[in-house]
Amino acid sequence: MKKLLAVLLAAIMVLGMAACGDTAETTTAAPDTQATDDTTKAADDTTAEAAQYTTKIVAPAVITTIGQADIDVGKQVLKKAGVEFTEDDKLAADAVGNYGTIFMVIGASKKGLGAAGISVEDEVARANAVIDAAKAAGKQIIAMHLGGEDRRGGQSDQIIDAVIVKADFVVVAGTGNADGHFTQTLSGIGIPITVVDNTKAAVDVIAALL
């Protein structure tokens, strides 16, 4: 009897071990949605950024400098933003009709003015003539200040103040608005302005206008 019980117990143990061996542990990994979520978020951010601007770039575009400063920086911003443009450092009013959007890089350079043989007063007069012609022809002006505090005060502010109050859109990158001059000047007159930390952020702003 004892021998029979021992045999039965051994058989039960063997069957139990076999059952455990047949049961494999399975783990179902959660779907990796991180990449999809990041892509969707980036797309949503871009759409939201573009939607906040009513000004849109109308081709063809031209870039000029008012004050003979920082146009190379402005050109790099436009290129990185994907804007096709023509450069004309001394854009005149009678050429405005050739373009849909006029980018004005604003800020005085004494060296640049001297090399061009023109004065700040000359540049302000040219800016006013170009803007008036653009307004009459239904063109738009986008002003960009990209030189930070180095392009502020004195002659630069003469140019800045002449242009931004007539522009359709103003972008300030870096420390140019550290004293609040741009935002205070445009406060209450309905001209949209975006102030960003650096030119890399300015690229994103301009790209959102396309």
C-alpha positions as CSV (number, residue, x, y, z in Angstrom):
1,M,0.0,0.0,0.0
2,K,2.8,2.4,1.0
3,K,4.6,1.5,-2.2
4,L,1.4,2.3,-4.3
5,L,1.0,5.7,-2.5
6,A,4.6,6.5,-3.2
7,V,4.2,5.7,-6.9
8,L,1.0,7.9,-7.1
9,L,2.7,10.8,-5.4
10,A,5.7,10.6,-7.8
11,A,3.3,10.6,-10.7
12,I,1.5,13.6,-9.4
13,M,4.8,15.5,-9.0
14,V,5.9,14.7,-12.5
15,L,2.6,15.9,-14.0
16,G,2.8,19.1,-12.0
17,M,6.3,19.9,-13.2
18,A,5.3,19.2,-16.8
19,A,2.4,21.6,-16.4
20,C,4.7,24.4,-15.1
21,G,7.1,23.8,-18.0
22,D,4.3,24.2,-20.5
23,T,3.2,27.6,-19.1
24,A,5.6,30.2,-20.7
25,E,5.7,33.7,-19.3
26,T,4.6,36.2,-21.9
27,T,5.0,40.0,-21.8
28,T,3.2,42.2,-24.2
29,A,5.1,45.5,-24.7
30,A,3.1,48.7,-24.8
31,P,3.1,50.3,-28.2
32,D,6.0,52.7,-28.6
33,T,4.0,55.9,-29.3
34,Q,6.8,58.3,-28.3
35,A,8.0,59.0,-31.9
36,T,4.5,59.4,-33.1
37,D,3.6,61.7,-30.2
38,D,6.7,63.8,-30.8
39,T,6.0,64.1,-34.6
40,T,2.4,65.1,-33.9
41,K,3.4,67.7,-31.3
42,A,6.0,69.2,-33.7
43,A,3.4,69.5,-36.4
44,D,0.8,71.0,-34.0
45,D,3.4,73.5,-32.8
46,T,4.3,74.6,-36.3
47,T,0.6,74.9,-37.2
48,A,-0.1,77.0,-34.1
49,E,2.9,79.2,-34.7
50,A,2.0,79.9,-38.3
51,A,-1.6,80.5,-37.4
52,Q,-0.8,83.4,-35.1
53,Y,0.6,85.5,-37.9
54,T,-1.8,87.2,-40.3
55,T,1.1,88.6,-42.3
56,K,2.3,86.2,-45.1
57,I,5.2,86.5,-47.4
58,V,4.2,87.3,-51.0
59,A,6.7,86.4,-53.7
60,P,8.9,87.7,-55.1
61,A,10.7,89.0,-52.1
62,V,13.6,91.5,-51.9
63,I,15.9,92.3,-48.9
64,T,17.5,95.7,-48.4
65,T,19.3,97.4,-45.5
66,I,18.3,100.7,-44.0
67,G,21.4,101.9,-42.4
68,Q,23.8,99.7,-44.3
69,A,24.0,97.2,-41.4
70,D,23.5,93.5,-40.8
71,I,22.1,92.6,-44.3
72,D,24.3,89.5,-44.3
73,V,22.6,88.3,-41.2
74,G,19.2,89.0,-42.7
75,K,20.1,87.1,-45.8
76,Q,21.1,84.0,-43.7
77,V,17.8,84.2,-41.8
78,L,15.8,84.3,-45.1
79,K,17.8,81.5,-46.6
80,K,17.5,79.2,-43.6
81,A,13.7,80.0,-43.5
82,G,13.4,78.9,-47.1
83,V,12.6,82.3,-48.6
84,E,13.6,83.0,-52.1
85,F,14.7,86.6,-52.5
86,T,16.7,89.2,-54.3
87,E,19.2,91.5,-52.6
88,D,19.3,95.2,-53.2
89,D,21.3,97.2,-50.6
90,K,20.0,100.5,-52.0
91,L,16.5,99.5,-53.1
92,A,14.8,102.6,-54.6
93,A,11.1,103.5,-54.6
94,D,10.8,103.0,-58.3
95,A,11.8,99.3,-58.0
96,V,9.2,98.4,-55.4
97,G,6.7,97.3,-58.0
98,N,8.9,94.4,-58.9
99,Y,8.3,92.7,-55.6
100,G,5.5,91.5,-53.3
101,T,7.4,91.6,-50.0
102,I,10.2,93.9,-49.0
103,F,12.4,92.9,-46.1
104,M,14.1,95.8,-44.4
105,V,17.1,95.1,-42.1
106,I,17.2,98.1,-39.9
107,G,20.1,99.6,-37.9
108,A,22.9,102.0,-38.7
109,S,26.5,101.1,-39.3
110,K,28.9,104.1,-39.4
111,K,31.4,102.0,-41.4
112,G,28.7,100.8,-43.8
113,L,27.3,104.3,-44.3
114,G,30.7,105.7,-44.8
115,A,31.6,103.1,-47.4
116,A,28.4,103.7,-49.3
117,G,28.9,107.5,-49.1
118,I,25.4,108.2,-47.6
119,S,24.1,109.7,-44.4
120,V,21.4,108.5,-42.0
121,E,19.2,111.2,-43.3
122,D,19.6,109.8,-46.8
123,E,18.7,106.3,-45.5
124,V,15.6,107.6,-43.7
125,A,14.5,109.4,-46.8
126,R,15.0,106.3,-48.9
127,A,13.1,104.2,-46.4
128,N,10.2,106.6,-46.4
129,A,10.1,106.7,-50.2
130,V,10.2,102.9,-50.5
131,I,7.5,102.4,-47.8
132,D,5.2,105.0,-49.3
133,A,5.6,103.4,-52.8
134,A,5.0,99.9,-51.3
135,K,1.8,101.1,-49.5
136,A,0.5,102.7,-52.7
137,A,1.2,99.5,-54.7
138,G,-0.3,97.2,-52.1
139,K,3.1,95.6,-51.2
140,Q,4.2,94.7,-47.7
141,I,7.1,95.7,-45.5
142,I,8.7,93.3,-43.0
143,A,11.3,95.0,-40.8
144,M,14.0,93.0,-39.1
145,H,16.3,94.2,-36.3
146,L,19.0,91.6,-35.9
147,G,22.0,93.4,-34.5
148,G,21.0,93.5,-30.8
149,E,22.0,96.4,-28.5
150,D,25.0,97.2,-30.8
151,R,22.5,98.5,-33.4
152,R,20.5,100.7,-31.0
153,G,20.6,104.3,-29.9
154,G,21.6,107.4,-31.9
155,Q,21.6,106.9,-35.7
156,S,20.2,103.4,-35.4
157,D,17.1,104.6,-33.5
158,Q,16.5,107.3,-36.1
159,I,16.2,104.6,-38.7
160,I,14.3,102.2,-36.4
161,D,11.7,104.8,-35.5
162,A,11.2,105.9,-39.1
163,V,10.6,102.3,-40.3
164,I,8.8,100.3,-37.7
165,V,5.8,102.6,-37.3
166,K,5.0,102.1,-41.1
167,A,5.9,98.4,-41.4
168,D,3.4,95.6,-41.7
169,F,5.4,93.3,-39.4
170,V,8.4,93.7,-37.2
171,V,10.8,91.0,-36.0
172,V,13.4,91.8,-33.3
173,A,16.1,89.2,-32.5
174,G,18.5,89.2,-29.6
175,T,18.8,92.1,-27.2
176,G,17.6,94.9,-29.4
177,N,14.4,95.3,-27.4
178,A,16.1,95.0,-24.0
179,D,14.9,98.5,-23.0
180,G,11.4,97.8,-24.4
181,H,11.8,100.5,-27.1
182,F,10.3,98.5,-30.0
183,T,7.3,97.3,-28.0
184,Q,6.6,100.6,-26.4
185,T,6.9,102.5,-29.8
186,L,4.4,100.1,-31.4
187,S,2.1,99.8,-28.4
188,G,-1.5,100.7,-29.4
189,I,-0.9,101.3,-33.1
190,G,-1.7,97.8,-34.4
191,I,1.5,96.8,-36.0
192,P,2.4,93.2,-35.1
193,I,5.8,92.6,-33.6
194,T,7.6,89.5,-32.5
195,V,10.6,89.6,-30.2
196,V,12.8,86.5,-30.1
197,D,15.9,85.5,-28.3
198,N,18.2,85.0,-31.3
199,T,18.5,84.8,-35.0
200,K,17.8,81.0,-34.9
201,A,14.4,81.8,-33.5
202,A,13.9,84.5,-36.1
203,V,14.3,81.9,-38.8
204,D,11.3,80.0,-37.3
205,V,9.3,83.2,-37.3
206,I,10.0,84.0,-40.9
207,A,9.4,80.4,-42.0
208,A,6.0,80.6,-40.3
209,L,5.1,83.5,-42.7
210,L,5.5,81.4,-45.8
